[in-house]
Amino acid sequence: MKTSEIKDFTVEALQNKLIDNENEMANLRFQKALQQLEKPTRVRELRREIAQIKTVLKEMDLGIRESKGLDK
């Protein structure tokens, strides 16, 4: 997911996406431990996407970036 796409999400959608990505990351870590990981690059992509989402959420919280949805 590109940063330009992340900017269009609401705060609630970003929080849901973050939870989904963190769950997927946990599953990939289990697969890696069991040596059943089919796409090792997906771990890297997810890590970056999680960081991008957290950055956008923090910017919205600090008022640097305007939020698209309702505030907390």
PQR file with spaces between the fields and no chain letter, atoms N, CA, C, O and H, PARSE charges and radii, in Angstrom:
ATOM       1  N    MET     1       0.838   -1.168    0.000 -0.4000 1.5000
ATOM       2  CA   MET     1       0.000    0.000    0.000 -0.0000 2.0000
ATOM       3  C    MET     1       0.889    1.239    0.000  0.5500 1.7000
ATOM       4  O    MET     1       1.879    1.308    0.728 -0.5500 1.4000
ATOM       5  N    LYS     2       0.529    2.191   -0.808 -0.4000 1.5000
ATOM       6  CA   LYS     2       1.328    3.405   -0.928 -0.0000 2.0000
ATOM       7  C    LYS     2       0.869    4.435    0.106  0.5500 1.7000
ATOM       8  O    LYS     2      -0.257    4.389    0.601 -0.5500 1.4000
ATOM       9  H    LYS     2      -0.275    2.134   -1.400  0.4000 1.0000
ATOM      10  N    THR     3       1.764    5.354    0.411 -0.4000 1.5000
ATOM      11  CA   THR     3       1.455    6.388    1.381 -0.0000 2.0000
ATOM      12  C    THR     3       0.307    7.266    0.902  0.5500 1.7000
ATOM      13  O    THR     3      -0.501    7.724    1.710 -0.5500 1.4000
ATOM      14  H    THR     3       2.679    5.392    0.009  0.4000 1.0000
ATOM      15  N    SER     4       0.228    7.503   -0.391 -0.4000 1.5000
ATOM      16  CA   SER     4      -0.862    8.311   -0.927 -0.0000 2.0000
ATOM      17  C    SER     4      -2.214    7.638   -0.708  0.5500 1.7000
ATOM      18  O    SER     4      -3.222    8.322   -0.536 -0.5500 1.4000
ATOM      19  H    SER     4       0.884    7.131   -1.048  0.4000 1.0000
ATOM      20  N    GLU     5      -2.246    6.314   -0.712 -0.4000 1.5000
ATOM      21  CA   GLU     5      -3.483    5.583   -0.443 -0.0000 2.0000
ATOM      22  C    GLU     5      -3.828    5.647    1.038  0.5500 1.7000
ATOM      23  O    GLU     5      -5.003    5.734    1.395 -0.5500 1.4000
ATOM      24  H    GLU     5      -1.426    5.758   -0.852  0.4000 1.0000
ATOM      25  N    ILE     6      -2.826    5.607    1.896 -0.4000 1.5000
ATOM      26  CA   ILE     6      -3.050    5.629    3.339 -0.0000 2.0000
ATOM      27  C    ILE     6      -3.664    6.956    3.768  0.5500 1.7000
ATOM      28  O    ILE     6      -4.479    6.991    4.690 -0.5500 1.4000
ATOM      29  H    ILE     6      -1.872    5.536    1.606  0.4000 1.0000
ATOM      30  N    LYS     7      -3.283    8.041    3.113 -0.4000 1.5000
ATOM      31  CA   LYS     7      -3.780    9.363    3.476 -0.0000 2.0000
ATOM      32  C    LYS     7      -5.286    9.487    3.283  0.5500 1.7000
ATOM      33  O    LYS     7      -5.919   10.318    3.935 -0.5500 1.4000
ATOM      34  H    LYS     7      -2.621    8.013    2.364  0.4000 1.0000
ATOM      35  N    ASP     8      -5.874    8.682    2.404 -0.4000 1.5000
ATOM      36  CA   ASP     8      -7.294    8.784    2.095 -0.0000 2.0000
ATOM      37  C    ASP     8      -8.184    8.040    3.088  0.5500 1.7000
ATOM      38  O    ASP     8      -9.404    8.193    3.042 -0.5500 1.4000
ATOM      39  H    ASP     8      -5.360    8.007    1.875  0.4000 1.0000
ATOM      40  N    PHE     9      -7.611    7.246    3.977 -0.4000 1.5000
ATOM      41  CA   PHE     9      -8.386    6.485    4.947 -0.0000 2.0000
ATOM      42  C    PHE     9      -8.807    7.357    6.127  0.5500 1.7000
ATOM      43  O    PHE     9      -8.163    8.360    6.432 -0.5500 1.4000
ATOM      44  H    PHE     9      -6.620    7.122    4.015  0.4000 1.0000
ATOM      45  N    THR    10      -9.888    6.964    6.780 -0.4000 1.5000
ATOM      46  CA   THR    10     -10.289    7.623    8.017 -0.0000 2.0000
ATOM      47  C    THR    10      -9.468    7.050    9.166  0.5500 1.7000
ATOM      48  O    THR    10      -8.769    6.049    9.006 -0.5500 1.4000
ATOM      49  H    THR    10     -10.411    6.148    6.532  0.4000 1.0000
ATOM      50  N    VAL    11      -9.562    7.695   10.324 -0.4000 1.5000
ATOM      51  CA   VAL    11      -8.814    7.238   11.496 -0.0000 2.0000
ATOM      52  C    VAL    11      -9.250    5.825   11.885  0.5500 1.7000
ATOM      53  O    VAL    11      -8.417    4.970   12.186 -0.5500 1.4000
ATOM      54  H    VAL    11     -10.130    8.508   10.454  0.4000 1.0000
ATOM      55  N    GLU    12     -10.552    5.592   11.875 -0.4000 1.5000
ATOM      56  CA   GLU    12     -11.071    4.271   12.243 -0.0000 2.0000
ATOM      57  C    GLU    12     -10.602    3.192   11.274  0.5500 1.7000
ATOM      58  O    GLU    12     -10.243    2.091   11.691 -0.5500 1.4000
ATOM      59  H    GLU    12     -11.229    6.286   11.630  0.4000 1.0000
ATOM      60  N    ALA    13     -10.606    3.505    9.990 -0.4000 1.5000
ATOM      61  CA   ALA    13     -10.162    2.544    8.981 -0.0000 2.0000
ATOM      62  C    ALA    13      -8.676    2.248    9.151  0.5500 1.7000
ATOM      63  O    ALA    13      -8.245    1.105    8.998 -0.5500 1.4000
ATOM      64  H    ALA    13     -10.897    4.400    9.651  0.4000 1.0000
ATOM      65  N    LEU    14      -7.894    3.277    9.469 -0.4000 1.5000
ATOM      66  CA   LEU    14      -6.454    3.061    9.688 -0.0000 2.0000
ATOM      67  C    LEU    14      -6.207    2.180   10.909  0.5500 1.7000
ATOM      68  O    LEU    14      -5.339    1.307   10.891 -0.5500 1.4000
ATOM      69  H    LEU    14      -8.244    4.206    9.594  0.4000 1.0000
ATOM      70  N    GLN    15      -6.975    2.416   11.964 -0.4000 1.5000
ATOM      71  CA   GLN    15      -6.813    1.594   13.171 -0.0000 2.0000
ATOM      72  C    GLN    15      -7.179    0.139   12.897  0.5500 1.7000
ATOM      73  O    GLN    15      -6.503   -0.771   13.376 -0.5500 1.4000
ATOM      74  H    GLN    15      -7.680    3.124   11.979  0.4000 1.0000
ATOM      75  N    ASN    16      -8.237   -0.083   12.135 -0.4000 1.5000
ATOM      76  CA   ASN    16      -8.625   -1.450   11.775 -0.0000 2.0000
ATOM      77  C    ASN    16      -7.568   -2.113   10.895  0.5500 1.7000
ATOM      78  O    ASN    16      -7.241   -3.286   11.075 -0.5500 1.4000
ATOM      79  H    ASN    16      -8.786    0.657   11.746  0.4000 1.0000
ATOM      80  N    LYS    17      -7.041   -1.349    9.946 -0.4000 1.5000
ATOM      81  CA   LYS    17      -5.997   -1.873    9.055 -0.0000 2.0000
ATOM      82  C    LYS    17      -4.744   -2.220    9.850  0.5500 1.7000
ATOM      83  O    LYS    17      -4.082   -3.219    9.567 -0.5500 1.4000
ATOM      84  H    LYS    17      -7.307   -0.396    9.800  0.4000 1.0000
ATOM      85  N    LEU    18      -4.420   -1.398   10.844 -0.4000 1.5000
ATOM      86  CA   LEU    18      -3.251   -1.644   11.687 -0.0000 2.0000
ATOM      87  C    LEU    18      -3.416   -2.943   12.476  0.5500 1.7000
ATOM      88  O    LEU    18      -2.480   -3.737   12.569 -0.5500 1.4000
ATOM      89  H    LEU    18      -4.958   -0.587   11.074  0.4000 1.0000
ATOM      90  N    ILE    19      -4.588   -3.156   13.035 -0.4000 1.5000
ATOM      91  CA   ILE    19      -4.851   -4.385   13.789 -0.0000 2.0000
ATOM      92  C    ILE    19      -4.751   -5.604   12.870  0.5500 1.7000
ATOM      93  O    ILE    19      -4.156   -6.615   13.244 -0.5500 1.4000
ATOM      94  H    ILE    19      -5.348   -2.510   12.959  0.4000 1.0000
ATOM      95  N    ASP    20      -5.328   -5.513   11.676 -0.4000 1.5000
ATOM      96  CA   ASP    20      -5.262   -6.619   10.720 -0.0000 2.0000
ATOM      97  C    ASP    20      -3.816   -6.932   10.333  0.5500 1.7000
ATOM      98  O    ASP    20      -3.423   -8.097   10.257 -0.5500 1.4000
ATOM      99  H    ASP    20      -5.812   -4.692   11.372  0.4000 1.0000
ATOM     100  N    ASN    21      -3.029   -5.884   10.089 -0.4000 1.5000
ATOM     101  CA   ASN    21      -1.633   -6.082    9.699 -0.0000 2.0000
ATOM     102  C    ASN    21      -0.817   -6.690   10.834  0.5500 1.7000
ATOM     103  O    ASN    21       0.040   -7.540   10.593 -0.5500 1.4000
ATOM     104  H    ASN    21      -3.347   -4.938   10.151  0.4000 1.0000
ATOM     105  N    GLU    22      -1.074   -6.264   12.066 -0.4000 1.5000
ATOM     106  CA   GLU    22      -0.339   -6.829   13.194 -0.0000 2.0000
ATOM     107  C    GLU    22      -0.687   -8.298   13.392  0.5500 1.7000
ATOM     108  O    GLU    22       0.181   -9.100   13.736 -0.5500 1.4000
ATOM     109  H    GLU    22      -1.771   -5.574   12.262  0.4000 1.0000
ATOM     110  N    ASN    23      -1.960   -8.662   13.175 -0.4000 1.5000
ATOM     111  CA   ASN    23      -2.355  -10.068   13.260 -0.0000 2.0000
ATOM     112  C    ASN    23      -1.695  -10.892   12.158  0.5500 1.7000
ATOM     113  O    ASN    23      -1.230  -12.007   12.398 -0.5500 1.4000
ATOM     114  H    ASN    23      -2.666   -8.011   12.895  0.4000 1.0000
ATOM     115  N    GLU    24      -1.659  -10.338   10.956 -0.4000 1.5000
ATOM     116  CA   GLU    24      -1.011  -11.041    9.843 -0.0000 2.0000
ATOM     117  C    GLU    24       0.483  -11.201   10.104  0.5500 1.7000
ATOM     118  O    GLU    24       1.065  -12.230    9.761 -0.5500 1.4000
ATOM     119  H    GLU    24      -2.036   -9.433   10.761  0.4000 1.0000
ATOM     120  N    MET    25       1.103  -10.195   10.705 -0.4000 1.5000
ATOM     121  CA   MET    25       2.525  -10.273   11.037 -0.0000 2.0000
ATOM     122  C    MET    25       2.787  -11.391   12.045  0.5500 1.7000
ATOM     123  O    MET    25       3.773  -12.118   11.923 -0.5500 1.4000
ATOM     124  H    MET    25       0.630   -9.359   10.983  0.4000 1.0000
ATOM     125  N    ALA    26       1.917  -11.530   13.027 -0.4000 1.5000
ATOM     126  CA   ALA    26       2.068  -12.609   14.003 -0.0000 2.0000
ATOM     127  C    ALA    26       1.975  -13.968   13.318  0.5500 1.7000
ATOM     128  O    ALA    26       2.747  -14.876   13.623 -0.5500 1.4000
ATOM     129  H    ALA    26       1.115  -10.940   13.126  0.4000 1.0000
ATOM     130  N    ASN    27       1.028  -14.106   12.392 -0.4000 1.5000
ATOM     131  CA   ASN    27       0.889  -15.372   11.664 -0.0000 2.0000
ATOM     132  C    ASN    27       2.125  -15.665   10.817  0.5500 1.7000
ATOM     133  O    ASN    27       2.573  -16.809   10.741 -0.5500 1.4000
ATOM     134  H    ASN    27       0.400  -13.368   12.144  0.4000 1.0000
ATOM     135  N    LEU    28       2.669  -14.640   10.186 -0.4000 1.5000
ATOM     136  CA   LEU    28       3.870  -14.839    9.373 -0.0000 2.0000
ATOM     137  C    LEU    28       5.065  -15.230   10.240  0.5500 1.7000
ATOM     138  O    LEU    28       5.908  -16.018    9.813 -0.5500 1.4000
ATOM     139  H    LEU    28       2.305  -13.710   10.248  0.4000 1.0000
ATOM     140  N    ARG    29       5.142  -14.690   11.441 -0.4000 1.5000
ATOM     141  CA   ARG    29       6.236  -15.064   12.343 -0.0000 2.0000
ATOM     142  C    ARG    29       6.145  -16.528   12.746  0.5500 1.7000
ATOM     143  O    ARG    29       7.161  -17.216   12.847 -0.5500 1.4000
ATOM     144  H    ARG    29       4.457  -14.050   11.788  0.4000 1.0000
ATOM     145  N    PHE    30       4.908  -17.007   12.979 -0.4000 1.5000
ATOM     146  CA   PHE    30       4.729  -18.425   13.286 -0.0000 2.0000
ATOM     147  C    PHE    30       5.136  -19.292   12.102  0.5500 1.7000
ATOM     148  O    PHE    30       5.804  -20.312   12.269 -0.5500 1.4000
ATOM     149  H    PHE    30       4.082  -16.449   12.897  0.4000 1.0000
ATOM     150  N    GLN    31       4.727  -18.880   10.906 -0.4000 1.5000
ATOM     151  CA   GLN    31       5.089  -19.634    9.711 -0.0000 2.0000
ATOM     152  C    GLN    31       6.603  -19.652    9.509  0.5500 1.7000
ATOM     153  O    GLN    31       7.171  -20.662    9.091 -0.5500 1.4000
ATOM     154  H    GLN    31       4.184  -18.051   10.771  0.4000 1.0000
ATOM     155  N    LYS    32       7.242  -18.537    9.808 -0.4000 1.5000
ATOM     156  CA   LYS    32       8.697  -18.478    9.658 -0.0000 2.0000
ATOM     157  C    LYS    32       9.377  -19.416   10.653  0.5500 1.7000
ATOM     158  O    LYS    32      10.355  -20.082   10.314 -0.5500 1.4000
ATOM     159  H    LYS    32       6.780  -17.717   10.147  0.4000 1.0000
ATOM     160  N    ALA    33       8.860  -19.467   11.877 -0.4000 1.5000
ATOM     161  CA   ALA    33       9.435  -20.347   12.889 -0.0000 2.0000
ATOM     162  C    ALA    33       9.272  -21.817   12.497  0.5500 1.7000
ATOM     163  O    ALA    33      10.132  -22.645   12.797 -0.5500 1.4000
ATOM     164  H    ALA    33       8.066  -18.926   12.153  0.4000 1.0000
ATOM     165  N    LEU    34       8.186  -22.126   11.837 -0.4000 1.5000
ATOM     166  CA   LEU    34       7.932  -23.503   11.415 -0.0000 2.0000
ATOM     167  C    LEU    34       8.491  -23.798   10.022  0.5500 1.7000
ATOM     168  O    LEU    34       8.301  -24.892    9.490 -0.5500 1.4000
ATOM     169  H    LEU    34       7.487  -21.454   11.593  0.4000 1.0000
ATOM     170  N    GLN    35       9.177  -22.825    9.438 -0.4000 1.5000
ATOM     171  CA   GLN    35       9.780  -22.929    8.110 -0.0000 2.0000
ATOM     172  C    GLN    35       8.746  -23.278    7.038  0.5500 1.7000
ATOM     173  O    GLN    35       8.985  -24.106    6.160 -0.5500 1.4000
ATOM     174  H    GLN    35       9.332  -21.936    9.870  0.4000 1.0000
ATOM     175  N    GLN    36       7.582  -22.612    7.142 -0.4000 1.5000
ATOM     176  CA   GLN    36       6.521  -22.803    6.164 -0.0000 2.0000
ATOM     177  C    GLN    36       6.193  -21.501    5.437  0.5500 1.7000
ATOM     178  O    GLN    36       5.143  -21.381    4.806 -0.5500 1.4000
ATOM     179  H    GLN    36       7.388  -21.939    7.856  0.4000 1.0000
ATOM     180  N    LEU    37       7.085  -20.543    5.528 -0.4000 1.5000
ATOM     181  CA   LEU    37       6.839  -19.227    4.949 -0.0000 2.0000
ATOM     182  C    LEU    37       7.060  -19.276    3.440  0.5500 1.7000
ATOM     183  O    LEU    37       8.155  -19.590    2.974 -0.5500 1.4000
ATOM     184  H    LEU    37       7.939  -20.640    6.041  0.4000 1.0000
ATOM     185  N    GLU    38       6.002  -18.959    2.674 -0.4000 1.5000
ATOM     186  CA   GLU    38       6.083  -19.020    1.216 -0.0000 2.0000
ATOM     187  C    GLU    38       6.658  -17.738    0.620  0.5500 1.7000
ATOM     188  O    GLU    38       7.436  -17.794   -0.332 -0.5500 1.4000
ATOM     189  H    GLU    38       5.112  -18.703    3.051  0.4000 1.0000
ATOM     190  N    LYS    39       6.281  -16.580    1.174 -0.4000 1.5000
ATOM     191  CA   LYS    39       6.742  -15.300    0.637 -0.0000 2.0000
ATOM     192  C    LYS    39       7.475  -14.515    1.733  0.5500 1.7000
ATOM     193  O    LYS    39       6.840  -13.756    2.465 -0.5500 1.4000
ATOM     194  H    LYS    39       5.649  -16.534    1.947  0.4000 1.0000
ATOM     195  N    PRO    40       8.779  -14.682    1.859 -0.5600 1.5000
ATOM     196  CA   PRO    40       9.522  -13.993    2.915  0.2800 2.0000
ATOM     197  C    PRO    40       9.517  -12.471    2.765  0.5500 1.7000
ATOM     198  O    PRO    40       9.699  -11.756    3.751 -0.5500 1.4000
ATOM     199  N    THR    41       9.315  -11.978    1.570 -0.4000 1.5000
ATOM     200  CA   THR    41       9.294  -10.527    1.380 -0.0000 2.0000
ATOM     201  C    THR    41       8.038   -9.890    1.967  0.5500 1.7000
ATOM     202  O    THR    41       8.011   -8.683    2.210 -0.5500 1.4000
ATOM     203  H    THR    41       9.167  -12.559    0.770  0.4000 1.0000
ATOM     204  N    ARG    42       7.008  -10.684    2.194 -0.4000 1.5000
ATOM     205  CA   ARG    42       5.766  -10.157    2.772 -0.0000 2.0000
ATOM     206  C    ARG    42       6.001   -9.619    4.187  0.5500 1.7000
ATOM     207  O    ARG    42       5.345   -8.664    4.604 -0.5500 1.4000
ATOM     208  H    ARG    42       7.031  -11.664    1.996  0.4000 1.0000
ATOM     209  N    VAL    43       6.928  -10.224    4.922 -0.4000 1.5000
ATOM     210  CA   VAL    43       7.252   -9.752    6.274 -0.0000 2.0000
ATOM     211  C    VAL    43       7.779   -8.321    6.199  0.5500 1.7000
ATOM     212  O    VAL    43       7.376   -7.461    6.982 -0.5500 1.4000
ATOM     213  H    VAL    43       7.461  -10.999    4.584  0.4000 1.0000
ATOM     214  N    ARG    44       8.656   -8.081    5.278 -0.4000 1.5000
ATOM     215  CA   ARG    44       9.243   -6.751    5.109 -0.0000 2.0000
ATOM     216  C    ARG    44       8.181   -5.728    4.688  0.5500 1.7000
ATOM     217  O    ARG    44       8.138   -4.612    5.207 -0.5500 1.4000
ATOM     218  H    ARG    44       8.983   -8.780    4.642  0.4000 1.0000
ATOM     219  N    GLU    45       7.328   -6.126    3.741 -0.4000 1.5000
ATOM     220  CA   GLU    45       6.263   -5.236    3.279 -0.0000 2.0000
ATOM     221  C    GLU    45       5.316   -4.864    4.413  0.5500 1.7000
ATOM     222  O    GLU    45       4.926   -3.705    4.555 -0.5500 1.4000
ATOM     223  H    GLU    45       7.362   -7.032    3.320  0.4000 1.0000
ATOM     224  N    LEU    46       4.950   -5.859    5.220 -0.4000 1.5000
ATOM     225  CA   LEU    46       4.039   -5.611    6.336 -0.0000 2.0000
ATOM     226  C    LEU    46       4.658   -4.692    7.377  0.5500 1.7000
ATOM     227  O    LEU    46       3.994   -3.795    7.898 -0.5500 1.4000
ATOM     228  H    LEU    46       5.267   -6.801    5.105  0.4000 1.0000
ATOM     229  N    ARG    47       5.938   -4.918    7.680 -0.4000 1.5000
ATOM     230  CA   ARG    47       6.628   -4.069    8.653 -0.0000 2.0000
ATOM     231  C    ARG    47       6.597   -2.612    8.220  0.5500 1.7000
ATOM     232  O    ARG    47       6.339   -1.718    9.025 -0.5500 1.4000
ATOM     233  H    ARG    47       6.477   -5.646    7.257  0.4000 1.0000
ATOM     234  N    ARG    48       6.861   -2.387    6.956 -0.4000 1.5000
ATOM     235  CA   ARG    48       6.856   -1.020    6.425 -0.0000 2.0000
ATOM     236  C    ARG    48       5.453   -0.422    6.425  0.5500 1.7000
ATOM     237  O    ARG    48       5.274    0.751    6.752 -0.5500 1.4000
ATOM     238  H    ARG    48       7.071   -3.114    6.301  0.4000 1.0000
ATOM     239  N    GLU    49       4.468   -1.223    6.061 -0.4000 1.5000
ATOM     240  CA   GLU    49       3.094   -0.730    6.032 -0.0000 2.0000
ATOM     241  C    GLU    49       2.614   -0.372    7.440  0.5500 1.7000
ATOM     242  O    GLU    49       1.939    0.640    7.631 -0.5500 1.4000
ATOM     243  H    GLU    49       4.614   -2.176    5.796  0.4000 1.0000
ATOM     244  N    ILE    50       2.960   -1.198    8.414 -0.4000 1.5000
ATOM     245  CA   ILE    50       2.601   -0.914    9.807 -0.0000 2.0000
ATOM     246  C    ILE    50       3.238    0.399   10.251  0.5500 1.7000
ATOM     247  O    ILE    50       2.588    1.217   10.903 -0.5500 1.4000
ATOM     248  H    ILE    50       3.508   -2.020    8.258  0.4000 1.0000
ATOM     249  N    ALA    51       4.493    0.600    9.904 -0.4000 1.5000
ATOM     250  CA   ALA    51       5.187    1.838   10.269 -0.0000 2.0000
ATOM     251  C    ALA    51       4.538    3.047    9.606  0.5500 1.7000
ATOM     252  O    ALA    51       4.394    4.093   10.239 -0.5500 1.4000
ATOM     253  H    ALA    51       5.020   -0.064    9.374  0.4000 1.0000
ATOM     254  N    GLN    52       4.146    2.918    8.345 -0.4000 1.5000
ATOM     255  CA   GLN    52       3.503    4.025    7.639 -0.0000 2.0000
ATOM     256  C    GLN    52       2.164    4.379    8.275  0.5500 1.7000
ATOM     257  O    GLN    52       1.843    5.556    8.443 -0.5500 1.4000
ATOM     258  H    GLN    52       4.264    2.068    7.831  0.4000 1.0000
ATOM     259  N    ILE    53       1.387    3.362    8.626 -0.4000 1.5000
ATOM     260  CA   ILE    53       0.084    3.603    9.246 -0.0000 2.0000
ATOM     261  C    ILE    53       0.258    4.276   10.599  0.5500 1.7000
ATOM     262  O    ILE    53      -0.457    5.226   10.921 -0.5500 1.4000
ATOM     263  H    ILE    53       1.647    2.407    8.488  0.4000 1.0000
ATOM     264  N    LYS    54       1.213    3.784   11.396 -0.4000 1.5000
ATOM     265  CA   LYS    54       1.452    4.386   12.703 -0.0000 2.0000
ATOM     266  C    LYS    54       1.908    5.835   12.576  0.5500 1.7000
ATOM     267  O    LYS    54       1.540    6.680   13.392 -0.5500 1.4000
ATOM     268  H    LYS    54       1.793    3.013   11.134  0.4000 1.0000
ATOM     269  N    THR    55       2.702    6.117   11.563 -0.4000 1.5000
ATOM     270  CA   THR    55       3.174    7.484   11.336 -0.0000 2.0000
ATOM     271  C    THR    55       2.011    8.404   10.992  0.5500 1.7000
ATOM     272  O    THR    55       1.912    9.506   11.533 -0.5500 1.4000
ATOM     273  H    THR    55       3.001    5.431   10.900  0.4000 1.0000
ATOM     274  N    VAL    56       1.134    7.964   10.100 -0.4000 1.5000
ATOM     275  CA   VAL    56      -0.005    8.780    9.709 -0.0000 2.0000
ATOM     276  C    VAL    56      -0.938    9.006   10.901  0.5500 1.7000
ATOM     277  O    VAL    56      -1.439   10.114   11.094 -0.5500 1.4000
ATOM     278  H    VAL    56       1.215    7.069    9.661  0.4000 1.0000
ATOM     279  N    LEU    57      -1.172    7.962   11.701 -0.4000 1.5000
ATOM     280  CA   LEU    57      -2.017    8.105   12.878 -0.0000 2.0000
ATOM     281  C    LEU    57      -1.422    9.100   13.876  0.5500 1.7000
ATOM     282  O    LEU    57      -2.146    9.907   14.458 -0.5500 1.4000
ATOM     283  H    LEU    57      -0.764    7.062   11.545  0.4000 1.0000
ATOM     284  N    LYS    58      -0.115    9.040   14.070 -0.4000 1.5000
ATOM     285  CA   LYS    58       0.543    9.964   14.992 -0.0000 2.0000
ATOM     286  C    LYS    58       0.477   11.395   14.467  0.5500 1.7000
ATOM     287  O    LYS    58       0.259   12.328   15.240 -0.5500 1.4000
ATOM     288  H    LYS    58       0.473    8.384   13.597  0.4000 1.0000
ATOM     289  N    GLU    59       0.662   11.574   13.163 -0.4000 1.5000
ATOM     290  CA   GLU    59       0.563   12.906   12.568 -0.0000 2.0000
ATOM     291  C    GLU    59      -0.845   13.467   12.731  0.5500 1.7000
ATOM     292  O    GLU    59      -1.008   14.659   12.992 -0.5500 1.4000
ATOM     293  H    GLU    59       0.839   10.816   12.535  0.4000 1.0000
ATOM     294  N    MET    60      -1.856   12.627   12.580 -0.4000 1.5000
ATOM     295  CA   MET    60      -3.232   13.073   12.782 -0.0000 2.0000
ATOM     296  C    MET    60      -3.470   13.453   14.240  0.5500 1.7000
ATOM     297  O    MET    60      -4.170   14.422   14.533 -0.5500 1.4000
ATOM     298  H    MET    60      -1.723   11.659   12.368  0.4000 1.0000
ATOM     299  N    ASP    61      -2.882   12.681   15.147 -0.4000 1.5000
ATOM     300  CA   ASP    61      -3.031   12.943   16.575 -0.0000 2.0000
ATOM     301  C    ASP    61      -2.372   14.264   16.961  0.5500 1.7000
ATOM     302  O    ASP    61      -2.896   14.996   17.800 -0.5500 1.4000
ATOM     303  H    ASP    61      -2.314   11.893   14.909  0.4000 1.0000
ATOM     304  N    LEU    62      -1.234   14.569   16.357 -0.4000 1.5000
ATOM     305  CA   LEU    62      -0.509   15.800   16.666 -0.0000 2.0000
ATOM     306  C    LEU    62      -1.054   17.012   15.914  0.5500 1.7000
ATOM     307  O    LEU    62      -0.677   18.145   16.212 -0.5500 1.4000
ATOM     308  H    LEU    62      -0.808   13.973   15.676  0.4000 1.0000
ATOM     309  N    GLY    63      -1.926   16.785   14.953 -0.4000 1.5000
ATOM     310  CA   GLY    63      -2.494   17.880   14.187 -0.0000 2.0000
ATOM     311  C    GLY    63      -1.670   18.278   12.985  0.5500 1.7000
ATOM     312  O    GLY    63      -1.961   19.289   12.345 -0.5500 1.4000
ATOM     313  H    GLY    63      -2.232   15.864   14.711  0.4000 1.0000
ATOM     314  N    ILE    64      -0.654   17.512   12.667 -0.4000 1.5000
ATOM     315  CA   ILE    64       0.179   17.787   11.499 -0.0000 2.0000
ATOM     316  C    ILE    64      -0.592   17.486   10.218  0.5500 1.7000
ATOM     317  O    ILE    64      -0.465   18.188    9.214 -0.5500 1.4000
ATOM     318  H    ILE    64      -0.417   16.691   13.187  0.4000 1.0000
ATOM     319  N    ARG    65      -1.382   16.441   10.277 -0.4000 1.5000
ATOM     320  CA   ARG    65      -2.156   16.001    9.121 -0.0000 2.0000
ATOM     321  C    ARG    65      -3.629   16.012    9.523  0.5500 1.7000
ATOM     322  O    ARG    65      -3.972   15.634   10.644 -0.5500 1.4000
ATOM     323  H    ARG    65      -1.486   15.870   11.092  0.4000 1.0000
ATOM     324  N    GLU    66      -4.486   16.437    8.625 -0.4000 1.5000
ATOM     325  CA   GLU    66      -5.907   16.474    8.930 -0.0000 2.0000
ATOM     326  C    GLU    66      -6.499   15.081    8.791  0.5500 1.7000
ATOM     327  O    GLU    66      -6.180   14.347    7.856 -0.5500 1.4000
ATOM     328  H    GLU    66      -4.208   16.744    7.715  0.4000 1.0000
ATOM     329  N    SER    67      -7.368   14.725    9.739 -0.4000 1.5000
ATOM     330  CA   SER    67      -8.006   13.418    9.699 -0.0000 2.0000
ATOM     331  C    SER    67      -9.237   13.480    8.823  0.5500 1.7000
ATOM     332  O    SER    67      -9.903   14.512    8.752 -0.5500 1.4000
ATOM     333  H    SER    67      -7.627   15.321   10.499  0.4000 1.0000
ATOM     334  N    LYS    68      -9.541   12.387    8.159 -0.4000 1.5000
ATOM     335  CA   LYS    68     -10.674   12.327    7.237 -0.0000 2.0000
ATOM     336  C    LYS    68     -11.959   11.976    7.959  0.5500 1.7000
ATOM     337  O    LYS    68     -13.044   12.320    7.490 -0.5500 1.4000
ATOM     338  H    LYS    68      -9.000   11.548    8.216  0.4000 1.0000
ATOM     339  N    GLY    69     -11.855   11.282    9.119 -0.4000 1.5000
ATOM     340  CA   GLY    69     -13.047   10.833    9.821 -0.0000 2.0000
ATOM     341  C    GLY    69     -13.229   11.543   11.142  0.5500 1.7000
ATOM     342  O    GLY    69     -12.676   12.619   11.370 -0.5500 1.4000
ATOM     343  H    GLY    69     -10.974   11.003    9.500  0.4000 1.0000
ATOM     344  N    LEU    70     -14.005   10.933   12.001 -0.4000 1.5000
ATOM     345  CA   LEU    70     -14.250   11.491   13.331 -0.0000 2.0000
ATOM     346  C    LEU    70     -13.035   11.322   14.206  0.5500 1.7000
ATOM     347  O    LEU    70     -12.323   10.324   14.096 -0.5500 1.4000
ATOM     348  H    LEU    70     -14.454   10.059   11.816  0.4000 1.0000
ATOM     349  N    ASP    71     -12.788   12.277   15.070 -0.4000 1.5000
ATOM     350  CA   ASP    71     -11.670   12.173   16.007 -0.0000 2.0000
ATOM     351  C    ASP    71     -12.048   11.240   17.149  0.5500 1.7000
ATOM     352  O    ASP    71     -13.207   10.867   17.328 -0.5500 1.4000
ATOM     353  H    ASP    71     -13.367   13.087   15.160  0.4000 1.0000
ATOM     354  N    LYS    72     -11.042   10.886   17.898 -0.4000 1.5000
ATOM     355  CA   LYS    72     -11.233    9.937   19.006 -0.0000 2.0000
ATOM     356  C    LYS    72     -12.085   10.532   20.084  0.5500 1.7000
ATOM     357  O    LYS    72     -12.351    9.877   21.093 -0.5500 1.4000
ATOM     358  H    LYS    72     -10.100   11.189   17.753  0.4000 1.0000
